[in-house]
Amino acid sequence: MIQNEPISEIMVKTIIALKRGDDLERAEMLFKTHKIKHIPVVSSDVVIGMLSYSDLLKISIPETTEDAHNVKAIVYNNFTIEQVMNKNIVTINTNTSIKEAATILANREFHALPVVDNGVLIGIVTTRDLLNYYIKQY
C-alpha cells in the first residue's frame, strides 16, 4: 500500500451533478440511471450541497401503494433540491490522502466527499471507492 497516495488516484472524475433549480424527479432519474447514491449540487461548478438517495427516501412514501407514482409526484413537487440536500458538506482536494479521506468518512455520518480544487468540483469519492481501493491492496 502506497503511503499518502492522493485521492485523485481513485476518485470518480465523471461528474454527475444537480443544479439548484433541478427537480427531485430529475434527481431520482439520475440516481437510478447511473446506479449512484450521492449527487453533488452545484451553482456553476461550485458545490453548494450534496443530495443522497436516502434523502429522497426520507421524503418519499413506499412505492407499494396503488397510486404511488402520483403521490410521489405530489411529494416531489412540494420540495426543492435546496430543501432536501445537505448544505453542511465537507470537501477534500485532489492532494488529500486516501487515508485522510477514509478517516473523514469513517468518523462522519455521510458516505461521499466532493473533490474540489480551486473552488471547482472535479470529482467525488465514496465509501465504495475506498473499499474497492483497499480490496485491491490485498
C-alpha positions, -999 to +999 in steps of 0.1 A: +000+000+000+014+034-010+018+058+019-001+091+014-014+082-020-037+111-032-074+107-036-070+118-072-059+082-079-093+067-070-118+095-072-146+093-098-139+120-124-170+117-144-192+141-126-229+137-123-243+168-106-275+186-100-282+223-103-300+243-077-331+246-100-333+209-109-363+190-095-364+159-074-377+138-103-346+145-122-325+136-091-343+103-088-338+096-125-300+103-122-297+080-091-314+052-109-299+056-144-263+059-131-268+035-101-253+060-077-262+071-042-248+106-039-250+136-062-233+170-056-255+200-061-237+229-078-241+265-087-218+269-118-191+245-108-191+254-071-205+228-047-234+241-026-248+209-013-250+171-015-281+150-022-282+114-013-306+088-024-316+082+012-325+120+014-351+112-013-363+081+005-369+102+037-395+124+020-410+097-002-436+072+005-433+034-001-438+025-037-462-002-028-493+019-029-515+016-059-511+053-068-475+056-057-464+074-088-489+102-085-484+105-047-446+107-053-450+134-079-471+154-055-444+150-027-416+158-051-434+190-063-437+202-027-399+201-021-370+216-039-334+203-042-323+230-018-348+220+009-337+183+008-300+185+001-273+186+029-258+221+029-232+213+056-208+195+034-172+185+038-150+187+007-115+175+000-090+183-027-070+161-051-040+161-028-059+148+002-045+113+010-067+083+006-062+075+043-074+110+053-105+107+031-112+073+047-107+087+081-132+115+074-158+091+061-153+067+090-158+094+116-188+112+100-224+103+092-221+105+054-207+083+027-193+107-001-169+135-004-169+160-032-133+166-045-128+203-051-097+222-064-096+260-065-133+261-056-144+239-086-159+204-083-137+180-102-147+146-087-163+126-060-151+098-037-174+074-019-171+047+007-175+022-022-145+037-040-124+034-008-135-002-002-126-011-037-092+005-033-085-014-001-097-047-016-072-043-045-044-038-019-048-074-007 
